[in-house]
């Protein structure tokens, strides 16, 4: 849902472009030039259609009269030309003085003309016969308002309100009256700007907010209320504000102020949101500056002219990126919290976990907080006796590592100082060239997988350094809160309410003020610290699955896997290794007893319906095992075979009850969720699949194919949506169903947010709906009269008692009417 550059017309005219307009009937963009030339271009293709030369001076403004389907153009030669639907001249109006702007009030049929020091208002002729008799579209001059002392550059109308601004620095508001055809001044801002006002726009959003926006030669933009009250000031522009427009589709204000790109603002908060919208994020600085800028709602286009006489067109893309978040490193994984406020966590190639929270002021800006694994490792080295240290199956290795560091202090100092050398990631696709295991024990390590566990409010971060880092809020804050009794303890109690015991006297639930647990998510996540380091893997940890208490277990388990082909089962609540998978086959060599597959494990998912854990491997297979807290009891249920190359993604579609896999062979396969798990469908993704998620609402398949995101519907598996915007491979995708959004991250160092695909509603035939209602009514009547105790029920019971005495009894169930009624009553009873 973003404005994307559609095309650029570089050869437009030999003179500067001074005005822009749009003809919705002919679907043409009009440009007016210094020498009076007007050119028409096709809006979609940018092809030149026509060139006219009816004016003898600068073309200053265009206006579309929708009621009469006429296009009006004004110039400083004192002429207004009306253009017919066919593109020819319909009528000419002489004002006898230069015209700098024109505006229309369709409710009152008034035409406003801004001239030097005054506003001339004309009554328009709406009746076609009267217009033919008068041979003009203008009836007479309604009135002239002389409230300005200099050129009136801009006029806008909003129902019965009219606003004007000019080079005399004034912003004036008027009210129209129907009875006496007059216009009364409601407010006057004598010094709205420090210099002349060059632009004036009216902005409305779908929340019934209306603003008046002015741009000036003093290089500032100001936002006013409809009553003329100052709201926001936008500055730091390089030059005069030459163009502005408001785009209601994404609620952004575009400002041209001396650069080759527009600055984007949220008028509600007055914040610059250019860094959070991808329209100009990747654009390089050009040798021109934007000049005149207009938004045309009919084609959803923003059109701008440049100092080099170019015509630049942006078009609204409903499947485009809503928000683009810049990062300092390539992103590998995403996760989010379902509680309010919703938080997004990302893990990058530098070993940094970033927390993103959408700001309350607008839907574009996000705040960021970072958690560094390098700081955690440094603390672990400085405090080896800390109870929150490394936890694994081999604790005796820690003293040996400390002894080695003591014997080689130079190496320790080198690690602490972080020598500035390029660090090559161990997570590479070129498997034979991967260095030895010891070489990737460096401070900056890639976060390959993150999961946020809602029940415990902890983040699980699997890293390529063979560790899993568990982040949670600091429990020491509870003790600190209990000990201190400040006078203003109420705000602190609210802030740390989630940390207090439910029976505590300080808990807001037991006092007058009470806040819900969900309202304190921001505070408790802001205090996250690394609580545990789960260390038992021998190489990169690529995947994890959480099996909580809601699935019938007495604790929360985490199953992890990676390049060592091992499955580790962790007790998350205790932060210890619970067990590992072991092959109990007698023919298996003891060195290979813990190997769960023949290749490295790339992805893993848990199926709660059948209590199964499925993991994808580089050996082109998917292994499905029954989950058990005991490693040897994780029995192999089935395998999925069919891909020709390494399988990168596996997901369980809980809506359709099927397995979905993606591979480097450019296919997406859908497998049956039970039985022999046969492959039911193979989709050609037209590229290597690097990321995948399942839509939590409709079950559609969202796949990252190289740098493109493709969405397939869950029924016919047709391609229904394509999201383009990333510049490199998409590494992870999540679906935030609370906001109906997809969030993707890529190696191009950006996180992009998209609108999720909505399944179209099926049209219901009125005749079928009437038949269903009639059948349902008949079933209800039959069920009500067939109950014991009713007259019809007693008669039926008596009839059934007499049937055995007959030699050839009538079978009432064979009657088609009774059979349908009986089956219908059974369905109703089952549904009730």
MIGU-279299 format. One record per residue (C-alpha): residue in three letters; z, y, x. Coordinates in pm, whole numbers. Each point is the difference from the previous one (the first is absolute). Example, Ala and Ser with C-alpha at 12.3 -4.5 7.8 and 13.67 -1.06 7.14 Angstrom:
BEGIN
ALA_780_-450_1230
SER_-66_344_137
END
This chain:
BEGIN
UNK_0_0_0
UNK_-120_255_250
UNK_-272_252_64
UNK_-247_-143_248
UNK_-290_177_168
UNK_-319_-86_-189
UNK_-272_184_192
UNK_-82_313_202
UNK_-313_213_-48
UNK_-55_176_331
UNK_-325_185_-74
UNK_68_209_-310
UNK_-126_355_56
UNK_-63_261_267
UNK_263_240_-136
UNK_371_-46_-64
UNK_121_-182_-313
UNK_207_231_-223
UNK_58_-193_-327
UNK_18_-356_-134
UNK_-47_-135_-352
UNK_-68_-317_-195
UNK_-228_-68_-296
UNK_142_-303_-189
UNK_-306_-39_-221
UNK_-245_-29_288
UNK_265_-144_238
UNK_-92_246_268
UNK_197_196_258
UNK_-106_365_27
UNK_33_214_311
UNK_-42_376_6
UNK_-101_180_318
UNK_18_348_151
UNK_-364_79_-75
UNK_27_-90_-371
UNK_-152_-346_32
UNK_145_-278_-220
UNK_-62_-364_90
UNK_72_-308_-212
UNK_98_-334_155
UNK_54_-339_-159
UNK_375_-56_-11
UNK_-7_-371_86
UNK_-274_-14_262
UNK_-6_353_146
UNK_-375_29_-57
UNK_-149_348_-44
UNK_-136_43_-354
UNK_-96_364_-47
UNK_9_344_164
UNK_0_332_-190
UNK_18_366_97
UNK_102_196_-311
UNK_267_216_165
UNK_-48_286_247
UNK_343_-11_163
UNK_288_-228_88
UNK_60_-273_-255
UNK_374_35_-60
UNK_92_-251_-272
UNK_-118_-279_-233
UNK_135_-83_-346
UNK_-75_-283_-245
UNK_4_84_-372
UNK_59_-340_-154
UNK_-34_98_-369
UNK_-355_129_45
UNK_-93_-221_300
UNK_-92_305_209
UNK_52_67_368
UNK_89_357_98
UNK_-44_149_346
UNK_121_343_116
UNK_-89_209_302
UNK_80_336_152
UNK_-337_131_-121
UNK_169_56_-338
UNK_-181_-283_-179
UNK_126_-306_-189
UNK_-265_-267_-47
UNK_37_-269_-267
UNK_-176_-328_85
UNK_-110_-239_-275
UNK_47_-378_-8
UNK_-349_-49_141
UNK_75_207_307
UNK_-195_309_-99
UNK_122_356_-57
UNK_136_37_-353
UNK_114_363_7
UNK_86_287_237
UNK_294_239_-44
UNK_29_328_190
UNK_348_133_74
UNK_-129_289_218
UNK_260_-56_270
UNK_79_-278_249
UNK_171_-304_-152
UNK_245_-188_219
UNK_124_-269_-240
UNK_-50_-124_-355
UNK_225_-207_-227
UNK_-28_-137_-355
UNK_256_-36_-276
UNK_-164_-255_-235
UNK_266_32_-273
UNK_-64_373_-44
UNK_-369_0_109
UNK_73_265_263
UNK_-174_49_333
UNK_202_172_276
UNK_-181_179_281
UNK_190_118_306
UNK_-143_320_145
UNK_126_278_224
UNK_334_120_-139
UNK_-27_-149_-350
UNK_-69_-302_-218
UNK_-280_17_-256
UNK_42_-234_-300
UNK_-300_-93_-218
UNK_-15_-168_-339
UNK_-236_-297_16
UNK_-240_-100_-274
UNK_67_-360_-93
UNK_-231_-34_-302
UNK_-349_-97_106
UNK_-180_197_-273
UNK_196_315_76
UNK_-77_-49_368
UNK_-371_-18_-78
UNK_16_319_-208
UNK_184_188_271
UNK_-203_-163_279
UNK_321_-16_199
UNK_308_-214_49
UNK_219_311_1
UNK_97_177_-322
UNK_176_306_138
UNK_267_118_244
UNK_338_-100_-139
UNK_210_216_233
UNK_38_108_360
UNK_327_-36_191
UNK_56_231_297
UNK_313_-148_154
UNK_-136_-51_352
UNK_-78_263_261
UNK_-240_-208_207
UNK_-246_-287_-37
UNK_108_-265_-253
UNK_-79_-317_192
UNK_143_-274_-226
UNK_65_-57_-372
UNK_137_-317_-167
UNK_78_-74_-367
UNK_264_-229_-146
UNK_-19_-2_-382
UNK_116_347_-104
UNK_109_93_352
UNK_-228_170_254
UNK_76_56_370
UNK_-184_223_246
UNK_32_77_370
UNK_-190_221_240
UNK_-21_181_327
UNK_275_242_-109
UNK_260_-279_63
UNK_86_-12_-371
UNK_54_-306_-215
UNK_-6_96_-368
UNK_59_-210_-312
UNK_-128_84_-347
UNK_40_-125_-356
UNK_-289_-8_-245
UNK_50_104_-365
UNK_-241_-109_-269
UNK_62_265_-263
UNK_-95_320_182
UNK_-203_-166_279
UNK_214_142_275
UNK_161_-126_320
UNK_351_105_93
UNK_144_-16_349
UNK_299_-235_19
UNK_87_30_368
UNK_-129_173_312
UNK_81_-98_356
UNK_-99_308_198
UNK_35_-165_341
UNK_-57_-365_-68
UNK_-135_-30_356
UNK_-1_213_312
UNK_-380_28_-21
UNK_-275_-36_-255
UNK_-9_-316_-214
UNK_-310_-208_61
UNK_63_-309_-218
UNK_168_-70_-333
UNK_33_-342_-163
UNK_174_-150_-302
UNK_160_-343_55
UNK_118_-241_-272
UNK_140_-349_35
UNK_75_-275_-251
UNK_369_95_-5
UNK_-67_328_-185
UNK_44_203_318
UNK_-222_305_41
UNK_-22_220_308
UNK_-191_309_106
UNK_-113_-32_364
UNK_-122_291_210
UNK_-152_15_349
UNK_-30_315_205
UNK_-139_166_308
UNK_356_-8_140
UNK_-54_-375_72
UNK_251_-118_-259
UNK_-7_-181_-332
UNK_256_69_-271
UNK_84_-203_-309
UNK_119_182_-313
UNK_118_-103_-342
UNK_-200_98_-307
UNK_248_287_-49
UNK_-77_140_343
UNK_316_-129_169
UNK_-28_-94_367
UNK_40_-375_66
UNK_-131_-98_347
UNK_-163_156_302
UNK_-240_-199_219
UNK_-81_143_341
UNK_-102_-99_355
UNK_-371_33_-76
UNK_-234_109_277
UNK_-217_238_-197
UNK_-63_161_-340
UNK_37_-231_-298
UNK_-369_-31_-88
UNK_20_-283_-254
UNK_245_-197_-212
UNK_-11_-265_-269
UNK_245_-223_-184
UNK_-84_-371_-43
UNK_190_-131_-305
UNK_-92_-363_66
UNK_239_-18_295
UNK_194_324_-68
UNK_-88_170_329
UNK_-95_356_89
UNK_-286_36_250
UNK_2_314_214
UNK_-271_116_243
UNK_148_230_261
UNK_-202_12_321
UNK_-34_-372_80
UNK_-266_-267_-48
UNK_233_-193_-228
UNK_200_98_-306
UNK_378_12_0
UNK_148_-201_-286
UNK_315_112_-181
UNK_213_-115_-287
UNK_38_310_-220
UNK_314_-135_-166
UNK_200_-18_323
UNK_-211_225_219
UNK_-15_-267_273
UNK_-296_-66_227
UNK_-107_-359_-74
UNK_-308_-9_225
UNK_164_-251_235
UNK_69_-240_-287
UNK_-350_-1_-155
UNK_-286_-169_179
UNK_-276_246_-95
UNK_14_199_325
UNK_218_-223_220
UNK_-287_-145_202
UNK_-228_304_-7
UNK_-75_160_334
UNK_-10_375_48
UNK_-344_139_-80
UNK_-167_317_122
UNK_4_157_-345
UNK_263_125_-243
UNK_20_-60_-373
UNK_-79_303_-216
UNK_-47_-17_-380
UNK_164_-301_-167
UNK_-15_-119_-363
UNK_111_-306_-198
UNK_-222_-124_-283
UNK_179_-235_-241
UNK_-311_-154_-158
UNK_-117_-189_313
UNK_350_8_161
UNK_-139_175_305
UNK_126_265_240
UNK_-285_210_139
UNK_34_238_293
UNK_-230_219_206
UNK_43_57_374
UNK_-54_281_246
UNK_-313_-182_120
UNK_-148_-13_-351
UNK_80_-368_-54
UNK_85_-147_-339
UNK_283_-257_16
UNK_82_-218_-302
UNK_307_-220_-54
UNK_24_-238_-295
UNK_300_-158_-169
UNK_31_-375_60
UNK_232_-174_-252
UNK_43_-296_236
UNK_58_219_303
UNK_317_41_198
UNK_281_193_-172
UNK_212_58_308
UNK_-63_-68_369
UNK_302_-13_233
UNK_-62_47_370
UNK_186_-219_248
UNK_34_1_376
UNK_-100_-364_48
UNK_-195_-277_-168
UNK_177_-141_-308
UNK_41_-376_-41
UNK_225_-49_-303
UNK_134_169_-314
UNK_282_-66_-244
UNK_181_201_-266
UNK_312_20_-213
UNK_-20_-38_-376
UNK_305_216_-64
UNK_-21_371_-74
UNK_-90_191_209
UNK_-275_-232_123
UNK_-12_-20_379
UNK_-287_-132_212
UNK_67_-161_338
UNK_-268_-41_267
UNK_4_-178_335
UNK_-234_109_277
UNK_-122_-121_338
UNK_264_204_186
UNK_289_-190_-155
UNK_94_285_-234
UNK_102_-46_-363
UNK_-77_309_-208
UNK_154_72_-338
UNK_-217_206_-236
UNK_135_170_-311
UNK_-208_203_-242
UNK_136_351_-40
UNK_104_129_-338
UNK_-206_319_27
UNK_-340_-174_-27
UNK_-169_-339_13
UNK_-175_58_333
UNK_272_76_253
UNK_221_-271_152
UNK_301_32_226
UNK_28_-234_296
UNK_292_-152_188
UNK_-44_-231_299
UNK_205_-293_129
UNK_-73_-92_361
UNK_35_-355_129
UNK_12_130_357
UNK_329_177_-75
UNK_137_-319_-151
UNK_-89_-201_309
UNK_158_257_226
UNK_324_-17_-198
UNK_-4_-378_15
UNK_-30_11_380
UNK_277_256_34
UNK_232_-186_-240
UNK_-60_-373_40
UNK_336_-81_-159
UNK_-82_181_-324
UNK_49_-221_-302
UNK_-328_123_-139
UNK_-194_-127_297
UNK_-267_-263_31
UNK_58_-306_-217
UNK_-187_-323_51
UNK_30_-367_69
UNK_50_45_376
UNK_278_253_59
UNK_61_-137_349
UNK_-321_162_116
UNK_149_349_-24
UNK_228_-25_306
UNK_-291_-144_199
UNK_-216_298_-94
UNK_279_239_96
UNK_40_-177_333
UNK_-372_30_69
UNK_12_370_-77
UNK_295_42_233
UNK_-186_-180_280
UNK_-308_214_-47
UNK_122_355_-67
UNK_-336_151_93
UNK_-169_-182_-284
UNK_276_110_-239
UNK_-38_362_103
UNK_-373_-26_-47
UNK_47_-130_-353
UNK_254_271_-82
UNK_-217_283_129
UNK_-306_-129_-185
UNK_-257_49_275
UNK_-303_178_-139
UNK_-254_-280_13
UNK_-233_-112_-276
UNK_158_-291_-186
UNK_-247_-257_-126
UNK_97_-151_-332
UNK_64_-371_1
UNK_-134_-21_-353
UNK_-366_-46_86
UNK_-281_-195_-155
UNK_-128_-120_337
UNK_232_-299_22
UNK_-104_-141_342
UNK_66_334_175
UNK_354_38_-134
UNK_245_53_288
UNK_304_-213_65
UNK_297_10_-233
UNK_218_205_234
UNK_-252_284_23
UNK_52_120_-358
UNK_374_54_43
UNK_-55_376_10
UNK_185_277_-186
UNK_-290_103_-226
UNK_-89_-299_-212
UNK_-218_-25_-309
UNK_166_-50_-338
UNK_-214_-271_-160
UNK_182_-50_-331
UNK_260_186_-205
UNK_180_-105_-318
UNK_255_202_-195
UNK_264_-223_-162
UNK_113_178_-314
UNK_319_-200_-58
UNK_145_85_341
UNK_-178_330_74
UNK_-120_-117_339
UNK_-333_19_178
UNK_-131_-305_183
UNK_-233_95_284
UNK_-182_-279_184
UNK_-117_103_342
UNK_-238_-134_263
UNK_292_-24_244
UNK_111_-316_-189
UNK_289_176_-177
UNK_74_84_-363
UNK_194_323_-40
UNK_227_41_-302
UNK_65_360_-100
UNK_269_98_-248
UNK_238_284_-78
UNK_306_45_216
UNK_312_-160_-151
UNK_221_221_215
UNK_-82_289_-233
UNK_212_-169_-267
UNK_312_7_215
UNK_-64_359_102
UNK_-37_101_-363
UNK_323_-172_-102
UNK_205_165_276
UNK_-109_359_-55
UNK_119_196_-304
UNK_-174_338_21
UNK_22_261_-270
UNK_-367_-40_-77
UNK_5_-380_-10
UNK_-200_-18_-323
UNK_-340_52_166
UNK_87_-255_268
UNK_113_-253_-257
UNK_-326_39_-183
UNK_-196_-28_321
UNK_169_-323_113
UNK_71_-147_-343
UNK_-197_-314_82
UNK_229_-68_296
UNK_325_23_-195
UNK_177_-284_-170
UNK_-44_-4_-377
UNK_379_26_-49
UNK_46_279_249
UNK_163_320_-121
UNK_-269_198_181
UNK_-283_-170_-186
UNK_-171_242_-240
UNK_-6_-274_-264
UNK_379_26_-21
UNK_-4_380_-11
UNK_-167_263_-209
UNK_-326_10_187
UNK_-211_-314_23
UNK_-339_-55_153
UNK_-208_-311_-24
UNK_-51_-220_304
UNK_-369_74_0
UNK_62_373_51
UNK_168_-63_337
UNK_-279_-201_156
UNK_-116_298_205
UNK_344_55_153
UNK_70_-361_88
UNK_-344_-67_144
UNK_20_319_207
UNK_294_-154_187
UNK_-173_-323_101
UNK_98_-164_325
UNK_-104_-325_164
UNK_265_-255_-102
UNK_-140_-327_138
UNK_-271_-129_228
UNK_-117_-349_-94
UNK_-127_-158_318
UNK_-116_-361_13
UNK_-378_18_2
UNK_-186_-46_324
UNK_-291_233_-70
UNK_-129_257_-249
UNK_153_-17_-348
UNK_-282_65_-245
UNK_130_-94_-344
UNK_315_-31_-210
UNK_101_-109_-350
UNK_328_78_-178
UNK_161_-255_-236
UNK_292_166_-176
UNK_285_-104_-222
UNK_-208_63_-312
UNK_-185_-325_77
UNK_313_-212_-30
UNK_134_-3_357
UNK_349_92_112
UNK_-121_252_256
UNK_-310_195_103
UNK_-235_-181_235
UNK_-281_136_214
UNK_-278_-226_125
UNK_-187_139_300
UNK_-297_-123_200
UNK_-230_122_274
UNK_-207_-92_299
UNK_238_-275_111
UNK_-99_-203_-314
UNK_367_-44_-93
UNK_179_63_-330
UNK_345_155_34
UNK_241_17_-293
UNK_251_285_22
UNK_314_76_-196
UNK_-57_370_-69
UNK_347_71_-133
UNK_167_-138_315
UNK_-278_103_235
UNK_-19_-340_168
UNK_-255_-275_48
UNK_53_-260_-271
UNK_-251_-266_98
UNK_-352_-61_127
UNK_-280_-218_-129
UNK_-22_-339_173
UNK_-255_-269_-50
UNK_181_-327_-77
UNK_-302_-220_67
UNK_87_-263_259
UNK_-339_28_168
UNK_51_369_75
UNK_84_83_360
UNK_334_177_39
UNK_-168_302_160
UNK_-212_47_-314
UNK_265_-79_-257
UNK_51_364_-99
UNK_-370_86_-25
UNK_-95_63_-363
UNK_-377_12_62
UNK_-263_-31_271
UNK_-65_374_43
UNK_188_325_-14
UNK_137_107_-339
UNK_-157_324_-123
UNK_145_49_-349
UNK_256_-145_-240
UNK_92_30_-367
UNK_256_-155_-234
UNK_-86_-148_-341
UNK_315_22_-217
UNK_-156_-195_-285
UNK_-25_-323_198
UNK_248_88_278
UNK_-273_-24_262
UNK_-64_178_327
UNK_-364_30_104
UNK_-110_123_341
UNK_-345_63_145
UNK_-96_-114_346
UNK_-269_68_255
UNK_-109_-363_-35
UNK_-189_102_-319
UNK_258_-161_-228
UNK_281_100_-235
UNK_313_-220_-13
UNK_212_-16_-315
UNK_356_-132_35
UNK_294_-34_-236
UNK_268_242_106
UNK_339_-139_94
UNK_286_154_198
UNK_-16_-313_209
UNK_-297_14_236
UNK_-81_-374_7
UNK_-12_-3_-381
UNK_-288_249_-19
UNK_-252_-259_-110
UNK_-373_69_30
UNK_-139_11_-355
UNK_-363_81_64
UNK_-246_181_223
UNK_-280_240_-86
UNK_-318_-63_196
UNK_-335_172_-39
UNK_-15_310_218
UNK_-227_-4_304
UNK_207_238_214
UNK_359_112_46
UNK_189_70_-324
UNK_160_344_15
UNK_160_41_-345
UNK_155_-216_-269
UNK_148_120_-328
UNK_148_-163_-309
UNK_-135_151_-323
UNK_295_-36_-235
UNK_-202_131_-295
UNK_-282_-256_19
UNK_204_-270_177
UNK_-249_-45_285
UNK_-10_21_377
UNK_-225_264_159
UNK_-107_-5_365
UNK_-207_230_220
UNK_-165_-85_328
UNK_-198_138_289
UNK_-300_-196_-130
UNK_-59_274_-259
UNK_115_-194_-305
UNK_286_16_-249
UNK_90_-332_-159
UNK_197_-67_-317
UNK_183_-332_-16
UNK_166_-184_-287
UNK_377_43_-7
UNK_75_-363_-84
UNK_-140_-349_39
UNK_-224_-44_301
UNK_-40_379_40
UNK_-378_-12_-18
UNK_-203_308_91
UNK_-107_154_-330
UNK_-193_303_123
UNK_-137_137_328
UNK_-75_373_19
UNK_-217_162_264
UNK_192_302_128
UNK_-286_116_226
UNK_229_21_298
UNK_312_-130_163
UNK_307_15_-226
UNK_288_163_186
UNK_246_79_-283
UNK_64_-103_-357
UNK_237_53_-291
UNK_21_-100_-366
UNK_17_263_-272
UNK_343_-43_-159
UNK_-123_119_-341
UNK_-332_-173_-66
UNK_-27_-255_283
UNK_-313_147_157
UNK_-72_-77_366
UNK_17_300_235
UNK_-157_-84_337
UNK_-39_205_315
UNK_-343_-83_139
UNK_-25_171_337
UNK_42_373_-90
UNK_-84_-40_-372
UNK_233_-103_-285
UNK_-159_-216_-271
UNK_162_-89_-334
UNK_-105_-312_-196
UNK_97_-59_-361
UNK_216_-311_-63
UNK_-220_-157_-269
UNK_-363_10_114
UNK_76_101_362
UNK_-248_285_-18
UNK_17_298_234
UNK_146_275_-219
UNK_114_266_248
UNK_-76_105_356
UNK_220_238_199
UNK_-158_160_307
UNK_184_232_235
UNK_145_-190_296
UNK_-178_30_333
UNK_125_-328_148
UNK_113_-344_-114
UNK_247_-11_-289
UNK_307_-195_114
UNK_223_-9_-309
UNK_-8_82_-373
UNK_284_20_-252
UNK_3_73_-373
UNK_262_241_-137
UNK_-11_-90_-367
UNK_259_265_-90
UNK_-258_265_92
UNK_-312_-209_-63
UNK_-117_57_357
UNK_-135_-198_293
UNK_128_95_345
UNK_-199_-107_306
UNK_48_44_373
UNK_-253_-29_277
UNK_-57_6_371
UNK_-139_353_-47
UNK_365_120_-1
UNK_4_97_-367
UNK_172_-119_-316
UNK_-209_61_-311
UNK_106_-11_-364
UNK_-250_-88_-275
UNK_3_-28_-376
UNK_34_-363_-106
UNK_-271_-164_-207
UNK_73_-16_-372
UNK_-137_-286_-203
UNK_-210_140_-288
UNK_125_-71_-346
UNK_-199_-253_-196
UNK_-162_131_-316
UNK_127_-174_-314
UNK_-246_-69_-282
UNK_145_139_-328
UNK_-128_-304_-192
UNK_175_-244_236
UNK_318_205_-22
UNK_-11_-13_-383
UNK_-51_-377_5
UNK_298_-46_230
UNK_221_211_-225
UNK_-114_-196_-309
UNK_65_-337_168
UNK_343_116_120
UNK_89_116_-351
UNK_-108_-336_-150
UNK_212_-187_257
UNK_304_210_-82
UNK_-41_-63_-372
UNK_-35_-375_50
UNK_303_-16_229
UNK_214_201_-241
UNK_-87_-219_-304
UNK_26_-331_186
UNK_364_46_101
UNK_256_-238_-162
UNK_169_159_-298
UNK_-312_176_-123
UNK_-190_-130_-304
UNK_-308_-83_202
UNK_212_-174_263
UNK_179_-219_-258
UNK_-330_-99_-160
UNK_-145_-98_338
UNK_313_-200_88
UNK_-17_-188_-334
UNK_-367_-76_55
UNK_71_-147_342
UNK_268_-231_-151
UNK_-253_-136_-250
UNK_-269_-68_258
UNK_134_-334_136
UNK_-5_-153_-349
UNK_-375_60_-34
UNK_-248_-260_119
UNK_-246_267_127
UNK_203_310_55
UNK_-175_329_51
UNK_31_134_348
UNK_83_365_-44
UNK_-41_65_372
UNK_-368_-95_-29
UNK_-68_300_-220
UNK_-162_271_208
UNK_193_278_-172
UNK_338_-169_40
UNK_-86_-102_356
UNK_-80_355_103
UNK_306_134_-178
UNK_223_-258_163
UNK_-136_70_347
UNK_33_372_-62
UNK_364_-35_-105
UNK_69_-201_312
UNK_-145_276_218
UNK_202_266_-179
UNK_318_-202_38
UNK_-66_-54_369
UNK_-67_368_56
UNK_310_103_-194
END
